[in-house]
Structure formats: structure tokens, C-alpha cells
Amino acid sequence: MMAIKEQAALHNATIVAIGSGTCDQAKQFATQFNFTGELYLDPELHSYKAFGLERGVFKTIGPASIVKGFKTLGKGFRQGKHAGDLWQQGGLFVLGPGDQIVYEHRDKVAGDLADMNSVIGVCPIR
């Protein structure tokens, strides 16, 4: 997400993350990934449920997520300690004026990431 932060700002978009962990885990996340957007915590998973995000053991450690895990290992990524709800999958949403959702991506399994070019593509230019 930080890779598109400058582009997002040009499109008048703000990057916000919602995590299910603790304050200390959120600080570690921000430091580890140089995250400089707004960061909120939702340990009760209310926002995850409101957006209809996937949750389950096999979403995290099932065959599809294991395959994705090996691919990311090949690219140099190393899994650190987990934070928050291990079984909760995430998503990425671009919200427009009012209650408009102009882009939505719900992770089906761990490692199922949104296409950042598509995200920028739906943001209106200032």
C-alpha cells in the first residue's frame, strides 16, 4: 500500500488500515512496513463483518494459501509473528462520496492480494 501512497494522494485518496491486533502489534506493523496512513484497531471484527470479509482456518492454512505462501517465500518475503485474529482475512476497499464503494477486493485466502493498478485506476484525479 505504501508503494501507491503518493499516487493515491494525487487522486485525493487517503490510505487507512484496520487491524484486529493490539496497539503494540499495530505499532510493530507500522514500523515493519513503513506504514504512514491512518491505522485503526477492531479486535471485535465489527468492520470485517460489515464488509463481509472471509474468516476461517482453511482460509489461512488451506491448500490455496499454502501455495501462495511458497510463491511469496520465493520472492523473499518471510512470515513474522502473527498479530490479531489469525483466521480473519482482509480486503481492500476504495470508498467514494457518501456510501459509495468504487472498488472492492475481499481476500478469499491468506495471500490473496488486490491489484494496486486497479485501485489507483478507480480513484478520480483532483
Summary of the structure (lengths in Angstrom):
residues: 126
radius of gyration: 14.9
end to end distance: 19.9
largest distance: 42.7
contacts: 315
relative contact order: 0.20
helix: 37%
strand: 17%
